[in-house]
Amino acid sequence: MESHTNLEKLNTKVSEILQKYHSLKSENEMLRSELTSLKAERELKNQEIEDLVEQNTQKDIEIEEIANKIESIIG
């Protein structure tokens, strides 16, 4: 009779472990999906930053050209 009780206890523990495993597996899949999404979002933001830096550089060049024209007109 005691071995039957031990078997039931073991069965209960195995069931708990499996339940925890499935829960963690689901959470892991969700986190992987979120990570993939965040990586894609980061890539878009990096591209936006790169574009803005390029625009800023172009504006600096334009400003410098205008300043040089004004300076050449003034003397």
Residue pairs with C-beta under 8 A, 6 or more apart in sequence:
none
